[in-house]
């Protein structure tokens, strides 16, 4: 599977990343069908399969319920096999999310994530935007907190998971290492962010590359997964598409559906 550099770190990320929200949270989520949280054995099997397929990128967050704690317990001595992306700014109580982007809250969130993940550093830390991207970036103090954490070696790269085009463009303008944006054949509004990131050398992670399982609804083609992955990787700015699943067959099929230039067969 193709690897691309994670800006400013010396690390490389695989074209597909494994999203882990379903490892720790199945309430107040927007997937088309309900699901049970997997057992530890199922998660270990998924992690083994991901590595066999060439995936080295794991995406988690405090807002993903118990995902960070479970990964910390299960990765064990294999932590260094992975590039870990986590987030800060959003927490999930079990019933609803709360947001706090103050410097103190961001610093405390990262310290909790380090403890939960049982690691001495987070490879990339993204602000988990509540939708007010420009406020988060320019007025909350969160970016300054990330830069201090980066200087201390507790995070290696800093960025934001955005919800607006203006926020994505501002993140690139600020020189953040990474931006996570929504992009798929049915949601192309954030393409200007990809264009700006390409020019700046910013790492681009995609969320909802497969439409969170919806894949365009009734307009979806029969080969929707392959169609979507072919589309998103046609943009040269894309470093990795993060796709979450707890189904081993789906994980394998996603890897097989990658276009040949990034790792499909």
Phi and psi in degrees as GROMACS dihedral restraints (atoms count N, CA, C in turn):
[ dihedral_restraints ]
;  ai    aj    ak    al  type     phi  dphi    fc
    3     4     5     6     1   -60.1    20    10
    4     5     6     7     1   140.4    20    10
    6     7     8     9     1  -115.3    20    10
    7     8     9    10     1   141.6    20    10
    9    10    11    12     1  -130.5    20    10
   10    11    12    13     1   152.0    20    10
   12    13    14    15     1   -69.0    20    10
   13    14    15    16     1   143.3    20    10
   15    16    17    18     1   -89.6    20    10
   16    17    18    19     1   115.3    20    10
   18    19    20    21     1   -47.8    20    10
   19    20    21    22     1   127.7    20    10
   21    22    23    24     1    77.2    20    10
   22    23    24    25     1     9.3    20    10
   24    25    26    27     1  -119.1    20    10
   25    26    27    28     1   -23.4    20    10
   27    28    29    30     1    81.3    20    10
   28    29    30    31     1    -0.3    20    10
   30    31    32    33     1   -94.7    20    10
   31    32    33    34     1   161.1    20    10
   33    34    35    36     1  -127.6    20    10
   34    35    36    37     1   143.1    20    10
   36    37    38    39     1  -115.0    20    10
   37    38    39    40     1   146.2    20    10
   39    40    41    42     1   -76.4    20    10
   40    41    42    43     1   155.8    20    10
   42    43    44    45     1   -58.9    20    10
   43    44    45    46     1   -36.3    20    10
   45    46    47    48     1  -105.4    20    10
   46    47    48    49     1   136.6    20    10
   48    49    50    51     1  -113.0    20    10
   49    50    51    52     1   152.3    20    10
   51    52    53    54     1   -96.8    20    10
   52    53    54    55     1   114.3    20    10
   54    55    56    57     1   -80.4    20    10
   55    56    57    58     1   141.1    20    10
   57    58    59    60     1  -121.4    20    10
   58    59    60    61     1    20.9    20    10
   60    61    62    63     1   -57.5    20    10
   61    62    63    64     1   -36.9    20    10
   63    64    65    66     1   -75.3    20    10
   64    65    66    67     1    -5.8    20    10
   66    67    68    69     1   -75.6    20    10
   67    68    69    70     1   -23.7    20    10
   69    70    71    72     1  -136.3    20    10
   70    71    72    73     1    -3.6    20    10
   72    73    74    75     1  -149.1    20    10
   73    74    75    76     1   127.4    20    10
   75    76    77    78     1  -132.7    20    10
   76    77    78    79     1    19.3    20    10
   78    79    80    81     1  -117.4    20    10
   79    80    81    82     1   144.4    20    10
   81    82    83    84     1    55.4    20    10
   82    83    84    85     1    44.6    20    10
   84    85    86    87     1  -117.9    20    10
   85    86    87    88     1   161.8    20    10
   87    88    89    90     1  -112.2    20    10
   88    89    90    91     1    37.2    20    10
   90    91    92    93     1   -87.5    20    10
   91    92    93    94     1   155.1    20    10
   93    94    95    96     1   -68.6    20    10
   94    95    96    97     1   -23.9    20    10
   96    97    98    99     1  -133.2    20    10
   97    98    99   100     1   145.9    20    10
   99   100   101   102     1   -69.0    20    10
  100   101   102   103     1   161.1    20    10
  102   103   104   105     1  -153.0    20    10
  103   104   105   106     1   154.4    20    10
  105   106   107   108     1   -91.1    20    10
  106   107   108   109     1   148.7    20    10
  108   109   110   111     1   -67.0    20    10
  109   110   111   112     1   138.0    20    10
  111   112   113   114     1   -72.5    20    10
  112   113   114   115     1   155.1    20    10
  114   115   116   117     1   -77.0    20    10
  115   116   117   118     1   168.9    20    10
  117   118   119   120     1   -58.1    20    10
  118   119   120   121     1   -40.2    20    10
  120   121   122   123     1   -63.1    20    10
  121   122   123   124     1   -38.6    20    10
  123   124   125   126     1   -65.3    20    10
  124   125   126   127     1   -42.3    20    10
  126   127   128   129     1   -64.2    20    10
  127   128   129   130     1   -43.9    20    10
  129   130   131   132     1   -60.2    20    10
  130   131   132   133     1   -39.4    20    10
  132   133   134   135     1   -63.4    20    10
  133   134   135   136     1   -40.6    20    10
  135   136   137   138     1   -65.4    20    10
  136   137   138   139     1   -41.3    20    10
  138   139   140   141     1   -64.9    20    10
  139   140   141   142     1   -41.5    20    10
  141   142   143   144     1   -61.8    20    10
  142   143   144   145     1   -44.1    20    10
  144   145   146   147     1   -64.5    20    10
  145   146   147   148     1   -42.3    20    10
  147   148   149   150     1   -58.8    20    10
  148   149   150   151     1   -44.6    20    10
  150   151   152   153     1   -65.6    20    10
  151   152   153   154     1   -40.3    20    10
  153   154   155   156     1   -59.1    20    10
  154   155   156   157     1   -33.9    20    10
  156   157   158   159     1   -84.7    20    10
  157   158   159   160     1    -4.6    20    10
  159   160   161   162     1    97.7    20    10
  160   161   162   163     1     7.0    20    10
  162   163   164   165     1   -80.5    20    10
  163   164   165   166     1   130.1    20    10
  165   166   167   168     1  -126.6    20    10
  166   167   168   169     1     3.2    20    10
  168   169   170   171     1  -106.8    20    10
  169   170   171   172     1   124.0    20    10
  171   172   173   174     1  -117.8    20    10
  172   173   174   175     1   132.9    20    10
  174   175   176   177     1  -116.3    20    10
  175   176   177   178     1   126.1    20    10
  177   178   179   180     1  -141.2    20    10
  178   179   180   181     1  -174.8    20    10
  180   181   182   183     1  -174.3    20    10
  181   182   183   184     1   152.5    20    10
  183   184   185   186     1   -57.7    20    10
  184   185   186   187     1   -29.6    20    10
  186   187   188   189     1   -73.8    20    10
  187   188   189   190     1    -4.3    20    10
  189   190   191   192     1   -95.3    20    10
  190   191   192   193     1    37.8    20    10
  192   193   194   195     1    62.3    20    10
  193   194   195   196     1  -122.7    20    10
  195   196   197   198     1   -94.9    20    10
  196   197   198   199     1    15.3    20    10
  198   199   200   201     1   -56.8    20    10
  199   200   201   202     1   -48.3    20    10
  201   202   203   204     1   -61.9    20    10
  202   203   204   205     1   -46.2    20    10
  204   205   206   207     1   -60.8    20    10
  205   206   207   208     1   -41.7    20    10
  207   208   209   210     1   -67.1    20    10
  208   209   210   211     1   -40.9    20    10
  210   211   212   213     1   -63.6    20    10
  211   212   213   214     1   -43.3    20    10
  213   214   215   216     1   -58.4    20    10
  214   215   216   217     1   -40.3    20    10
  216   217   218   219     1   -71.4    20    10
  217   218   219   220     1   -40.3    20    10
  219   220   221   222     1   -87.4    20    10
  220   221   222   223     1   -26.3    20    10
  222   223   224   225     1   -70.8    20    10
  223   224   225   226     1   -41.2    20    10
  225   226   227   228     1    52.8    20    10
  226   227   228   229     1  -128.8    20    10
  228   229   230   231     1   -71.3    20    10
  229   230   231   232     1    -6.7    20    10
  231   232   233   234     1   -92.6    20    10
  232   233   234   235     1     8.1    20    10
  234   235   236   237     1   -54.0    20    10
  235   236   237   238     1   -40.5    20    10
  237   238   239   240     1   -71.6    20    10
  238   239   240   241     1    -6.0    20    10
  240   241   242   243     1   -76.9    20    10
  241   242   243   244     1    -9.3    20    10
  243   244   245   246     1  -122.4    20    10
  244   245   246   247     1   150.3    20    10
  246   247   248   249     1   -98.0    20    10
  247   248   249   250     1   115.7    20    10
  249   250   251   252     1   -97.6    20    10
  250   251   252   253     1   125.2    20    10
  252   253   254   255     1  -111.1    20    10
  253   254   255   256     1   125.5    20    10
  255   256   257   258     1  -130.5    20    10
  256   257   258   259     1  -173.6    20    10
  258   259   260   261     1  -140.3    20    10
  259   260   261   262     1   172.6    20    10
  261   262   263   264     1  -152.9    20    10
  262   263   264   265     1   153.3    20    10
  264   265   266   267     1   114.4    20    10
  265   266   267   268     1   -27.1    20    10
  267   268   269   270     1  -122.3    20    10
  268   269   270   271     1   134.6    20    10
  270   271   272   273     1  -124.4    20    10
  271   272   273   274     1   151.8    20    10
  273   274   275   276     1  -120.7    20    10
  274   275   276   277     1   123.5    20    10
  276   277   278   279     1   -86.5    20    10
  277   278   279   280     1   -11.0    20    10
  279   280   281   282     1   116.5    20    10
  280   281   282   283     1   -20.1    20    10
  282   283   284   285     1  -128.3    20    10
  283   284   285   286     1   -29.5    20    10
  285   286   287   288     1  -158.3    20    10
  286   287   288   289     1   164.2    20    10
  288   289   290   291     1   -95.4    20    10
  289   290   291   292     1   150.7    20    10
  291   292   293   294     1  -130.1    20    10
  292   293   294   295     1   153.5    20    10
  294   295   296   297     1  -127.5    20    10
  295   296   297   298     1   139.4    20    10
  297   298   299   300     1  -154.3    20    10
  298   299   300   301     1   114.8    20    10
  300   301   302   303     1  -109.8    20    10
  301   302   303   304     1    15.7    20    10
  303   304   305   306     1   -66.0    20    10
  304   305   306   307     1   152.8    20    10
  306   307   308   309     1   -54.7    20    10
  307   308   309   310     1   -41.9    20    10
  309   310   311   312     1   -63.0    20    10
  310   311   312   313     1   -40.3    20    10
  312   313   314   315     1   -69.1    20    10
  313   314   315   316     1   -39.2    20    10
  315   316   317   318     1   -65.2    20    10
  316   317   318   319     1   -44.0    20    10
  318   319   320   321     1   -63.5    20    10
  319   320   321   322     1   -44.3    20    10
  321   322   323   324     1   -64.6    20    10
  322   323   324   325     1   -37.9    20    10
  324   325   326   327     1   -63.0    20    10
  325   326   327   328     1   -43.5    20    10
  327   328   329   330     1   -65.2    20    10
  328   329   330   331     1   -40.8    20    10
  330   331   332   333     1   -61.3    20    10
  331   332   333   334     1   -41.0    20    10
  333   334   335   336     1   -64.1    20    10
  334   335   336   337     1   -42.6    20    10
  336   337   338   339     1   -63.4    20    10
  337   338   339   340     1   -40.7    20    10
  339   340   341   342     1   -59.7    20    10
  340   341   342   343     1   -41.8    20    10
  342   343   344   345     1   -68.9    20    10
  343   344   345   346     1   -43.3    20    10
  345   346   347   348     1   -65.1    20    10
  346   347   348   349     1   -41.2    20    10
  348   349   350   351     1   -81.3    20    10
  349   350   351   352     1    -7.4    20    10
  351   352   353   354     1    55.8    20    10
  352   353   354   355     1    49.5    20    10
  354   355   356   357     1  -139.0    20    10
  355   356   357   358     1   162.9    20    10
  357   358   359   360     1   -96.2    20    10
  358   359   360   361     1    -4.5    20    10
  360   361   362   363     1  -158.3    20    10
  361   362   363   364     1   151.5    20    10
  363   364   365   366     1  -106.5    20    10
  364   365   366   367     1   127.1    20    10
  366   367   368   369     1   -67.7    20    10
  367   368   369   370     1   -35.7    20    10
  369   370   371   372     1  -147.0    20    10
  370   371   372   373     1   127.2    20    10
  372   373   374   375     1  -114.6    20    10
  373   374   375   376     1   122.9    20    10
  375   376   377   378     1  -110.0    20    10
  376   377   378   379     1   137.4    20    10
  378   379   380   381     1   -69.0    20    10
  379   380   381   382     1   132.6    20    10
  381   382   383   384     1   -96.3    20    10
  382   383   384   385     1    83.8    20    10
  384   385   386   387     1   -59.5    20    10
  385   386   387   388     1   145.3    20    10
  387   388   389   390     1   -90.9    20    10
  388   389   390   391     1     4.9    20    10
  390   391   392   393     1   109.5    20    10
  391   392   393   394     1   -20.3    20    10
  393   394   395   396     1   -93.2    20    10
  394   395   396   397     1    63.8    20    10
  396   397   398   399     1   -54.8    20    10
  397   398   399   400     1   -45.9    20    10
  399   400   401   402     1   -68.0    20    10
  400   401   402   403     1   -37.2    20    10
  402   403   404   405     1   -63.2    20    10
  403   404   405   406     1   -44.3    20    10
  405   406   407   408     1   -59.9    20    10
  406   407   408   409     1   -44.7    20    10
  408   409   410   411     1   -76.3    20    10
  409   410   411   412     1   -37.9    20    10
  411   412   413   414     1  -107.1    20    10
  412   413   414   415     1   -19.5    20    10
  414   415   416   417     1  -128.0    20    10
  415   416   417   418     1    -6.7    20    10
  417   418   419   420     1   -91.2    20    10
  418   419   420   421     1   -21.5    20    10
  420   421   422   423     1    87.0    20    10
  421   422   423   424     1     0.7    20    10
  423   424   425   426     1   -65.8    20    10
  424   425   426   427     1   -40.5    20    10
  426   427   428   429     1   -62.9    20    10
  427   428   429   430     1   -42.7    20    10
  429   430   431   432     1   -62.2    20    10
  430   431   432   433     1   -37.9    20    10
  432   433   434   435     1   -64.1    20    10
  433   434   435   436     1   -41.3    20    10
  435   436   437   438     1   -63.2    20    10
  436   437   438   439     1   -42.1    20    10
  438   439   440   441     1   -63.7    20    10
  439   440   441   442     1   -36.9    20    10
  441   442   443   444     1   -67.2    20    10
  442   443   444   445     1   -40.8    20    10
  444   445   446   447     1   -65.0    20    10
  445   446   447   448     1   -36.5    20    10
  447   448   449   450     1   -66.9    20    10
  448   449   450   451     1   -43.3    20    10
  450   451   452   453     1   -62.4    20    10
  451   452   453   454     1   -30.3    20    10
  453   454   455   456     1   -83.0    20    10
  454   455   456   457     1    -4.7    20    10
  456   457   458   459     1    81.3    20    10
  457   458   459   460     1     8.0    20    10
  459   460   461   462     1   -80.6    20    10
  460   461   462   463     1   -25.4    20    10
  462   463   464   465     1  -130.1    20    10
  463   464   465   466     1   148.9    20    10
  465   466   467   468     1   -98.4    20    10
  466   467   468   469     1   -29.4    20    10
  468   469   470   471     1  -139.0    20    10
  469   470   471   472     1   149.9    20    10
  471   472   473   474     1  -126.9    20    10
  472   473   474   475     1   141.1    20    10
  474   475   476   477     1  -164.2    20    10
  475   476   477   478     1  -159.3    20    10
  477   478   479   480     1  -149.8    20    10
  478   479   480   481     1   141.9    20    10
  480   481   482   483     1   -94.2    20    10
  481   482   483   484     1   109.8    20    10
  483   484   485   486     1   -96.8    20    10
  484   485   486   487     1   169.3    20    10
  486   487   488   489     1  -130.3    20    10
  487   488   489   490     1     2.5    20    10
  489   490   491   492     1  -137.9    20    10
  490   491   492   493     1   153.7    20    10
  492   493   494   495     1   -62.5    20    10
  493   494   495   496     1   -43.5    20    10
  495   496   497   498     1   -59.9    20    10
  496   497   498   499     1   -39.2    20    10
  498   499   500   501     1   -67.2    20    10
  499   500   501   502     1   -42.3    20    10
  501   502   503   504     1   -62.8    20    10
  502   503   504   505     1   -43.0    20    10
  504   505   506   507     1   -65.0    20    10
  505   506   507   508     1   -37.7    20    10
  507   508   509   510     1   -67.4    20    10
  508   509   510   511     1   -39.0    20    10
  510   511   512   513     1   -60.6    20    10
  511   512   513   514     1   -42.7    20    10
  513   514   515   516     1   -64.6    20    10
  514   515   516   517     1   -43.2    20    10
  516   517   518   519     1   -61.5    20    10
  517   518   519   520     1   -36.2    20    10
  519   520   521   522     1   -73.1    20    10
  520   521   522   523     1   -12.2    20    10
  522   523   524   525     1    82.9    20    10
  523   524   525   526     1    22.0    20    10
  525   526   527   528     1   -64.2    20    10
  526   527   528   529     1   155.0    20    10
  528   529   530   531     1   -70.8    20    10
  529   530   531   532     1   -33.6    20    10
  531   532   533   534     1  -146.8    20    10
  532   533   534   535     1   153.0    20    10
  534   535   536   537     1  -137.4    20    10
  535   536   537   538     1   139.3    20    10
  537   538   539   540     1  -112.5    20    10
  538   539   540   541     1   124.4    20    10
  540   541   542   543     1  -132.3    20    10
  541   542   543   544     1   160.9    20    10
  543   544   545   546     1   -86.9    20    10
  544   545   546   547     1   128.9    20    10
  546   547   548   549     1  -160.4    20    10
  547   548   549   550     1   123.5    20    10
  549   550   551   552     1  -161.3    20    10
  550   551   552   553     1   175.3    20    10
  552   553   554   555     1   -60.0    20    10
  553   554   555   556     1   -19.9    20    10
  555   556   557   558     1  -104.1    20    10
  556   557   558   559     1    -7.7    20    10
  558   559   560   561     1  -136.3    20    10
  559   560   561   562     1    92.5    20    10
  561   562   563   564     1  -111.9    20    10
  562   563   564   565     1     7.5    20    10
  564   565   566   567     1   -60.7    20    10
  565   566   567   568     1   -28.7    20    10
  567   568   569   570     1   -92.4    20    10
  568   569   570   571     1    12.8    20    10
  570   571   572   573     1   -58.0    20    10
  571   572   573   574     1   -34.3    20    10
  573   574   575   576     1   -58.0    20    10
  574   575   576   577     1   -29.3    20    10
  576   577   578   579     1   -67.3    20    10
  577   578   579   580     1   -41.7    20    10
  579   580   581   582     1   -61.6    20    10
  580   581   582   583     1   -41.8    20    10
  582   583   584   585     1   -61.6    20    10
  583   584   585   586     1   -43.8    20    10
  585   586   587   588     1   -67.6    20    10
  586   587   588   589     1   -39.4    20    10
  588   589   590   591     1   -64.8    20    10
  589   590   591   592     1   -37.7    20    10
  591   592   593   594     1   -60.6    20    10
  592   593   594   595     1   -44.3    20    10
  594   595   596   597     1   -66.4    20    10
  595   596   597   598     1   -35.2    20    10
  597   598   599   600     1   -88.5    20    10
  598   599   600   601     1   -14.7    20    10
  600   601   602   603     1    82.9    20    10
  601   602   603   604     1    17.1    20    10
  603   604   605   606     1   -74.1    20    10
  604   605   606   607     1   138.0    20    10
  606   607   608   609     1   -68.7    20    10
  607   608   609   610     1   135.1    20    10
  609   610   611   612     1  -118.4    20    10
  610   611   612   613     1   117.7    20    10
  612   613   614   615     1  -102.3    20    10
  613   614   615   616     1   138.6    20    10
  615   616   617   618     1  -103.2    20    10
  616   617   618   619     1   135.7    20    10
  618   619   620   621     1  -109.3    20    10
  619   620   621   622     1   153.3    20    10
  621   622   623   624     1    60.6    20    10
  622   623   624   625     1    31.6    20    10
  624   625   626   627     1   -61.1    20    10
  625   626   627   628     1   -27.5    20    10
  627   628   629   630     1  -108.6    20    10
  628   629   630   631     1    20.9    20    10
  630   631   632   633     1    65.6    20    10
  631   632   633   634     1    29.3    20    10
  633   634   635   636     1    53.8    20    10
  634   635   636   637     1    34.0    20    10
  636   637   638   639     1    92.3    20    10
  637   638   639   640     1    -7.0    20    10
  639   640   641   642     1   -87.0    20    10
  640   641   642   643     1   -34.3    20    10
  642   643   644   645     1    52.1    20    10
  643   644   645   646     1    45.0    20    10
  645   646   647   648     1    80.9    20    10
  646   647   648   649     1     3.9    20    10
  648   649   650   651     1    63.5    20    10
  649   650   651   652     1  -136.8    20    10
  651   652   653   654     1   -64.9    20    10
  652   653   654   655     1   -21.2    20    10
  654   655   656   657     1   -85.7    20    10
  655   656   657   658     1     1.1    20    10
  657   658   659   660     1   -70.8    20    10
  658   659   660   661     1   133.8    20    10
  660   661   662   663     1   -74.1    20    10
  661   662   663   664     1   167.2    20    10
  663   664   665   666     1   -62.1    20    10
  664   665   666   667     1   -36.3    20    10
  666   667   668   669     1  -101.1    20    10
  667   668   669   670     1    52.5    20    10
  669   670   671   672     1   -61.1    20    10
  670   671   672   673     1   -39.8    20    10
  672   673   674   675     1   -64.0    20    10
  673   674   675   676     1   -49.5    20    10
  675   676   677   678     1   -63.6    20    10
  676   677   678   679     1   -40.5    20    10
  678   679   680   681     1   -60.7    20    10
  679   680   681   682     1   -45.7    20    10
  681   682   683   684     1   -65.8    20    10
  682   683   684   685     1   -45.0    20    10
  684   685   686   687     1   -66.9    20    10
  685   686   687   688     1   -37.6    20    10
  687   688   689   690     1   -62.3    20    10
  688   689   690   691     1   -40.6    20    10
  690   691   692   693     1   -65.6    20    10
  691   692   693   694     1   -50.8    20    10
  693   694   695   696     1   -67.1    20    10
  694   695   696   697     1   -36.2    20    10
  696   697   698   699     1   -81.6    20    10
  697   698   699   700     1    -3.4    20    10
  699   700   701   702     1   -72.9    20    10
  700   701   702   703     1   -16.4    20    10
  702   703   704   705     1   -89.2    20    10
  703   704   705   706     1   121.8    20    10
  705   706   707   708     1   -67.7    20    10
  706   707   708   709     1   -11.5    20    10
  708   709   710   711     1   -76.7    20    10
  709   710   711   712     1   -20.6    20    10
  711   712   713   714     1   -70.4    20    10
  712   713   714   715     1   119.0    20    10
  714   715   716   717     1   -85.4    20    10
  715   716   717   718     1   -45.8    20    10
  717   718   719   720     1  -157.4    20    10
  718   719   720   721     1   146.7    20    10
  720   721   722   723     1  -106.7    20    10
  721   722   723   724     1   123.1    20    10
  723   724   725   726     1   -92.6    20    10
  724   725   726   727     1   120.4    20    10
  726   727   728   729     1  -125.9    20    10
  727   728   729   730     1   124.3    20    10
  729   730   731   732     1   -96.4    20    10
  730   731   732   733     1   139.9    20    10
  732   733   734   735     1  -161.7    20    10
  733   734   735   736     1   152.8    20    10
  735   736   737   738     1  -117.9    20    10
  736   737   738   739     1    16.8    20    10
  738   739   740   741     1  -111.7    20    10
  739   740   741   742     1   114.3    20    10
  741   742   743   744     1   -60.5    20    10
  742   743   744   745     1   -39.0    20    10
  744   745   746   747     1   -64.0    20    10
  745   746   747   748     1   -40.1    20    10
  747   748   749   750     1   -65.9    20    10
  748   749   750   751     1   -40.8    20    10
  750   751   752   753     1   -61.1    20    10
  751   752   753   754     1   -45.9    20    10
  753   754   755   756     1   -63.3    20    10
  754   755   756   757     1   -42.8    20    10
  756   757   758   759     1   -64.5    20    10
  757   758   759   760     1   -38.6    20    10
  759   760   761   762     1   -61.3    20    10
  760   761   762   763     1   -41.8    20    10
  762   763   764   765     1   -64.9    20    10
  763   764   765   766     1   -40.8    20    10
  765   766   767   768     1   -68.5    20    10
  766   767   768   769     1   -25.0    20    10
  768   769   770   771     1   -83.6    20    10
  769   770   771   772     1    -7.0    20    10
  771   772   773   774     1   -60.1    20    10
  772   773   774   775     1   142.3    20    10
  774   775   776   777     1   -63.6    20    10
  775   776   777   778     1   150.6    20    10
  777   778   779   780     1   -54.3    20    10
  778   779   780   781     1   -32.9    20    10
  780   781   782   783     1   -70.2    20    10
  781   782   783   784     1   -14.5    20    10
  783   784   785   786     1  -119.2    20    10
  784   785   786   787     1    -1.8    20    10
  786   787   788   789     1   140.2    20    10
  787   788   789   790     1    -3.0    20    10
  789   790   791   792     1   -71.8    20    10
  790   791   792   793     1   168.0    20    10
